[in-house]
Amino acid sequence: MTALLVEAVWLNDIELCSLDELAEFSGLSHAELAELVAIGAIEPDHSAAPDYVFRAQTIVLARTARRLRDDFELDTHGLAVVLNLLQKIHGLEARLAAMDAKLPHTNWP
C-alpha cells in the first residue's frame, strides 16, 4: 500500500504571507513574482510592512500563473495579460450570477 502525502494550506483574508512563502507555495521564482508585482498583475498588501507581503488568497492567483506559464510557455508579460483577462471574466461571471439571482424563476413541470 502506498501512502499519499498531501500538503494543504488554509487560505483566508486575514492571513498574510511573505514573498518567500508565495514563491514556495506557487512555484514561481522571486524574480517572476517581483516582475508580476511591478506590472500590477499581483498586488501586495499595502497595509503591511514595507517589504512585499501578500494576502494568503494571492497564493491561488500565483499558482494559476505558474500553471499558465508552464502549460502555455508564457513570459511574465503574457502572464500579466492572461491574469488580467481571467480576473475580468471572474468579475463578469459574478455580476451575471448576481443579476440572475434577482430574476424571478419559475419551475415549469
N, CA, C and O of each residue as an XYZ file, in Angstrom:
436
protein
N       0.844     -1.177      0.000
C       0.000      0.000      0.000
C       0.891      1.242      0.000
O       1.854      1.320      0.763
N       0.577      2.181     -0.831
C       1.356      3.411     -0.955
C       0.658      4.527     -0.197
O      -0.546      4.744     -0.338
N       1.437      5.226      0.604
C       0.881      6.359      1.349
C       0.986      7.609      0.492
O       2.003      7.842     -0.163
N      -0.053      8.398      0.502
C      -0.091      9.641     -0.263
C       0.076     10.805      0.694
O      -0.710     10.955      1.630
N       1.065     11.613      0.479
C       1.320     12.777      1.319
C       0.747     14.003      0.635
O       1.102     14.314     -0.502
N      -0.130     14.688      1.325
C      -0.784     15.869      0.770
C      -0.497     17.044      1.689
O      -0.660     16.944      2.905
N      -0.071     18.156      1.105
C       0.154     19.368      1.873
C      -0.973     20.339      1.556
O      -1.245     20.635      0.393
N      -1.614     20.824      2.589
C      -2.728     21.745      2.406
C      -2.415     23.064      3.087
O      -1.751     23.104      4.122
N      -2.897     24.124      2.499
C      -2.728     25.457      3.057
C      -4.120     26.065      3.190
O      -4.858     26.158      2.210
N      -4.476     26.478      4.402
C      -5.774     27.104      4.639
C      -5.657     28.574      4.281
O      -4.812     29.281      4.830
N      -6.495     29.040      3.367
C      -6.413     30.412      2.902
C      -7.589     31.214      3.435
O      -8.734     30.764      3.381
N      -7.304     32.398      3.949
C      -8.362     33.314      4.350
C      -7.881     34.739      4.142
O      -6.713     34.970      3.829
N      -8.772     35.679      4.315
C      -8.442     37.074      4.030
C      -7.557     37.709      5.087
O      -6.920     38.731      4.829
N      -7.510     37.122      6.267
C      -6.763     37.728      7.366
C      -5.283     37.398      7.286
O      -4.435     38.248      7.557
N      -4.978     36.182      6.920
C      -3.598     35.720      6.901
C      -2.782     36.424      5.814
O      -3.282     36.741      4.734
N      -1.531     36.652      6.135
C      -0.592     37.243      5.184
C       0.545     36.271      4.949
O       0.844     35.440      5.806
N       1.181     36.370      3.789
C       2.345     35.547      3.507
C       3.439     36.426      2.909
O       3.171     37.456      2.289
N       4.652     35.996      3.109
C       5.801     36.744      2.606
C       6.069     36.369      1.149
O       5.452     35.451      0.607
N       6.987     37.085      0.534
C       7.392     36.783     -0.839
C       8.001     35.390     -0.913
O       7.765     34.657     -1.873
N       8.791     35.019      0.105
C       9.393     33.684      0.136
C       8.322     32.596      0.186
O       8.406     31.603     -0.537
N       7.316     32.785      1.041
C       6.238     31.810      1.145
C       5.439     31.728     -0.152
O       5.076     30.640     -0.598
N       5.171     32.876     -0.747
C       4.430     32.893     -2.007
C       5.206     32.152     -3.097
O       4.623     31.403     -3.881
N       6.504     32.362     -3.141
C       7.341     31.663     -4.124
C       7.332     30.160     -3.857
O       7.243     29.361     -4.790
N       7.424     29.775     -2.583
C       7.437     28.363     -2.221
C       6.119     27.673     -2.579
O       6.124     26.585     -3.156
N       4.991     28.305     -2.238
C       3.694     27.688     -2.450
C       3.245     27.726     -3.910
O       2.466     26.875     -4.340
N       3.729     28.707     -4.675
C       3.254     28.861     -6.052
C       4.144     28.169     -7.074
O       3.654     27.728     -8.113
N       5.426     28.067     -6.805
C       6.346     27.510     -7.783
C       6.937     28.553     -8.709
O       7.707     28.213     -9.608
N       6.593     29.818     -8.509
C       7.199     30.907     -9.280
C       8.458     31.376     -8.574
O       8.570     31.251     -7.354
N       9.397     31.909     -9.325
C      10.629     32.426     -8.730
C      10.381     33.808     -8.131
O       9.376     34.458     -8.421
N      11.324     34.244     -7.287
C      11.230     35.583     -6.704
C      11.229     36.646     -7.799
O      10.504     37.638     -7.717
N      12.046     36.427     -8.820
C      12.148     37.403     -9.911
C      10.832     37.488    -10.682
O      10.382     38.582    -11.022
N      10.220     36.346    -10.956
C       8.941     36.348    -11.675
C       7.864     37.046    -10.849
O       7.088     37.840    -11.381
N       7.816     36.751     -9.554
C       6.826     37.394     -8.691
C       7.056     38.901     -8.611
O       6.107     39.683     -8.672
N       8.319     39.304     -8.475
C       8.625     40.730     -8.405
C       8.220     41.441     -9.689
O       7.732     42.570     -9.649
N       8.423     40.781    -10.827
C       8.031     41.395    -12.102
C       6.516     41.470    -12.232
O       5.988     42.463    -12.733
N       5.802     40.425    -11.782
C       4.339     40.459    -11.820
C       3.792     41.544    -10.895
O       2.761     42.149    -11.190
N       4.478     41.793     -9.779
C       4.075     42.882     -8.881
C       4.341     44.227     -9.554
O       3.509     45.132     -9.488
N       5.502     44.360    -10.202
C       5.845     45.617    -10.873
C       4.867     45.931    -12.002
O       4.530     47.093    -12.228
N       4.413     44.902    -12.707
C       3.459     45.082    -13.801
C       2.068     45.401    -13.261
O       1.276     46.077    -13.918
N       1.781     44.906    -12.054
C       0.466     45.127    -11.453
C      -0.459     43.930    -11.534
O      -1.635     44.032    -11.183
N       0.059     42.780    -11.997
C      -0.768     41.580    -12.103
C      -1.022     40.944    -10.744
O      -2.072     40.340    -10.523
N      -0.068     41.078     -9.840
C      -0.204     40.594     -8.462
C       0.054     41.782     -7.554
O       1.061     42.478     -7.688
N      -0.872     42.004     -6.625
C      -0.752     43.162     -5.747
C      -0.403     42.752     -4.331
O      -1.062     41.888     -3.752
N       0.632     43.366     -3.765
C       0.937     43.101     -2.357
C      -0.059     43.817     -1.451
O      -0.777     44.718     -1.885
N      -0.089     43.407     -0.201
C      -0.950     44.057      0.782
C      -0.257     45.346      1.209
O       0.813     45.303      1.817
N      -0.855     46.486      0.896
C      -0.222     47.775      1.169
C      -0.358     48.205      2.622
O       0.308     49.147      3.050
N      -1.204     47.534      3.383
C      -1.373     47.912      4.788
C      -0.314     47.275      5.668
O      -0.237     47.580      6.859
N       0.500     46.401      5.107
C       1.501     45.681      5.894
C       2.860     46.379      5.814
O       2.958     47.541      5.421
N       3.881     45.659      6.189
C       5.253     46.179      6.238
C       5.710     46.643      4.854
O       5.069     46.331      3.850
N       6.822     47.391      4.801
C       7.296     47.898      3.514
C       7.764     46.797      2.554
O       7.768     47.000      1.340
N       8.158     45.631      3.090
C       8.534     44.519      2.210
C       7.285     43.955      1.553
O       6.161     44.246      1.962
N       7.500     43.154      0.542
C       6.360     42.521     -0.115
C       5.695     41.545      0.848
O       6.316     40.576      1.286
N       4.441     41.801      1.171
C       3.612     40.908      1.967
C       2.292     40.778      1.215
O       1.746     41.767      0.726
N       1.791     39.566      1.129
C       0.611     39.301      0.313
C      -0.476     38.650      1.155
O      -0.193     37.964      2.137
N      -1.720     38.873      0.757
C      -2.826     38.136      1.374
C      -2.692     36.684      0.949
O      -2.219     36.390     -0.149
N      -3.106     35.792      1.812
C      -2.971     34.364      1.533
C      -3.730     33.962      0.270
O      -3.339     33.009     -0.403
N      -4.812     34.675     -0.062
C      -5.579     34.373     -1.273
C      -4.739     34.552     -2.543
O      -5.065     33.996     -3.591
N      -3.662     35.327     -2.443
C      -2.796     35.561     -3.602
C      -2.103     34.280     -4.039
O      -1.660     34.175     -5.183
N      -2.003     33.302     -3.138
C      -1.372     32.025     -3.482
C      -2.132     31.367     -4.635
O      -1.519     30.792     -5.534
N      -3.444     31.447     -4.611
C      -4.261     30.847     -5.677
C      -3.934     31.506     -7.013
O      -3.759     30.822     -8.022
N      -3.853     32.828     -7.016
C      -3.532     33.564     -8.242
C      -2.125     33.219     -8.736
O      -1.914     33.036     -9.934
N      -1.173     33.132     -7.820
C       0.206     32.818     -8.205
C       0.317     31.389     -8.730
O       1.065     31.134     -9.674
N      -0.417     30.461     -8.130
C      -0.405     29.081     -8.641
C      -1.009     29.017    -10.040
O      -0.520     28.290    -10.905
N      -2.064     29.775    -10.250
C      -2.666     29.844    -11.588
C      -1.651     30.383    -12.585
O      -1.535     29.871    -13.698
N      -0.917     31.417    -12.185
C       0.110     31.997    -13.055
C       1.182     30.967    -13.396
O       1.628     30.890    -14.541
N       1.594     30.182    -12.416
C       2.613     29.171    -12.667
C       2.112     28.108    -13.632
O       2.839     27.690    -14.533
N       0.859     27.665    -13.446
C       0.305     26.663    -14.363
C       0.202     27.217    -15.786
O       0.511     26.516    -16.750
N      -0.229     28.466    -15.917
C      -0.316     29.096    -17.241
C       1.065     29.207    -17.881
O       1.240     28.943    -19.070
N       2.041     29.605    -17.064
C       3.416     29.718    -17.574
C       3.906     28.384    -18.094
O       4.482     28.303    -19.179
N       3.674     27.332    -17.310
C       4.157     26.007    -17.693
C       3.389     25.434    -18.879
O       3.992     24.874    -19.795
N       2.068     25.570    -18.870
C       1.244     24.956    -19.915
C       1.369     25.660    -21.264
O       1.377     25.009    -22.309
N       1.466     26.984    -21.242
C       1.465     27.753    -22.486
C       2.791     28.449    -22.772
O       2.906     29.211    -23.732
N       3.788     28.184    -21.937
C       5.125     28.759    -22.104
C       5.072     30.280    -22.251
O       5.679     30.854    -23.155
N       4.329     30.921    -21.337
C       4.177     32.372    -21.375
C       5.305     33.062    -20.636
O       5.822     32.547    -19.645
N       5.679     34.227    -21.125
C       6.619     35.052    -20.377
C       5.816     35.852    -19.344
O       4.593     35.728    -19.272
N       6.498     36.657    -18.559
C       5.843     37.376    -17.466
C       4.795     38.352    -17.969
O       3.738     38.491    -17.353
N       5.065     39.025    -19.068
C       4.090     39.980    -19.605
C       2.862     39.256    -20.158
O       1.740     39.742    -20.013
N       3.063     38.115    -20.781
C       1.934     37.314    -21.241
C       1.097     36.824    -20.072
O      -0.132     36.801    -20.145
N       1.772     36.429    -18.988
C       1.058     36.019    -17.779
C       0.197     37.152    -17.246
O      -0.949     36.938    -16.851
N       0.753     38.355    -17.236
C       0.018     39.510    -16.721
C      -1.253     39.754    -17.530
O      -2.306     40.042    -16.961
N      -1.158     39.641    -18.840
C      -2.326     39.849    -19.696
C      -3.387     38.784    -19.413
O      -4.564     39.107    -19.250
N      -2.971     37.515    -19.355
C      -3.922     36.426    -19.132
C      -4.551     36.536    -17.741
O      -5.758     36.334    -17.600
N      -3.762     36.851    -16.715
C      -4.308     37.007    -15.366
C      -5.328     38.139    -15.314
O      -6.364     38.021    -14.659
N      -5.029     39.233    -16.004
C      -5.956     40.365    -16.054
C      -7.269     39.951    -16.707
O      -8.345     40.283    -16.209
N      -7.182     39.226    -17.820
C      -8.392     38.764    -18.517
C      -9.187     37.781    -17.657
O     -10.416     37.842    -17.625
N      -8.496     36.878    -16.961
C      -9.188     35.935    -16.080
C      -9.917     36.646    -14.945
O     -11.033     36.271    -14.585
N      -9.278     37.677    -14.379
C      -9.930     38.434    -13.304
C     -11.169     39.153    -13.833
O     -12.188     39.214    -13.144
N     -11.094     39.695    -15.045
C     -12.266     40.340    -15.640
C     -13.381     39.330    -15.889
O     -14.553     39.628    -15.655
N     -13.024     38.145    -16.359
C     -14.024     37.102    -16.600
C     -14.705     36.710    -15.289
O     -15.929     36.585    -15.241
N     -13.921     36.516    -14.227
C     -14.499     36.157    -12.933
C     -15.423     37.255    -12.417
O     -16.478     36.973    -11.848
N     -15.026     38.495    -12.616
C     -15.873     39.622    -12.196
C     -17.188     39.661    -12.965
O     -18.249     39.884    -12.384
N     -17.112     39.442    -14.276
C     -18.325     39.421    -15.100
C     -19.222     38.240    -14.739
O     -20.446     38.375    -14.720
N     -18.627     37.095    -14.455
C     -19.422     35.934    -14.039
C     -20.136     36.214    -12.716
O     -21.289     35.823    -12.535
N     -19.451     36.889    -11.794
C     -20.066     37.223    -10.506
C     -21.235     38.191    -10.704
O     -22.285     38.038    -10.080
N     -21.050     39.186    -11.573
C     -22.136     40.136    -11.857
C     -23.318     39.433    -12.508
O     -24.468     39.709    -12.167
N     -23.048     38.531    -13.439
C     -24.105     37.784    -14.107
C     -24.864     36.912    -13.107
O     -26.092     36.841    -13.156
N     -24.152     36.256    -12.211
C     -24.810     35.429    -11.198
C     -25.663     36.281    -10.266
O     -26.749     35.864     -9.865
N     -25.177     37.476     -9.916
C     -25.958     38.370     -9.052
C     -27.219     38.846     -9.764
O     -28.283     38.918     -9.149
N     -27.116     39.167    -11.037
C     -28.289     39.591    -11.802
C     -29.275     38.434    -11.959
O     -30.487     38.622    -11.849
N     -28.750     37.247    -12.215
C     -29.609     36.083    -12.372
C     -30.351     35.774    -11.077
O     -31.501     35.337    -11.109
N     -29.704     35.996     -9.949
C     -30.332     35.734     -8.656
C     -31.513     36.678     -8.400
O     -32.421     36.337     -7.642
N     -31.507     37.849     -9.018
C     -32.581     38.813     -8.835
C     -33.800     38.529     -9.712
O     -34.883     39.055     -9.460
N     -33.626     37.705    -10.734
C     -34.725     37.391    -11.645
C     -35.672     36.368    -11.013
O     -35.244     35.465    -10.294
N     -36.953     36.530    -11.294
C     -37.888     35.524    -10.785
C     -37.730     34.228    -11.575
O     -37.674     34.240    -12.805
N     -37.660     33.133    -10.868
C     -37.526     31.830    -11.509
C     -38.775     31.019    -11.208
O     -39.236     30.954    -10.069
N     -39.300     30.416    -12.233
C     -40.457     29.555    -12.050
C     -40.072     28.141    -12.400
O     -39.242     27.915    -13.281
N     -40.654     27.215    -11.735
C     -40.412     25.809    -12.023
C     -41.522     25.295    -12.934
O     -42.667     25.139    -12.508
N     -41.183     25.043    -14.151
C     -42.137     24.520    -15.124
C     -42.161     23.024    -15.020
O     -41.114     22.388    -14.896
N     -43.364     22.442    -15.069
C     -43.447     20.964    -14.982
C     -42.913     20.262    -16.191
O     -42.924     19.032    -16.247
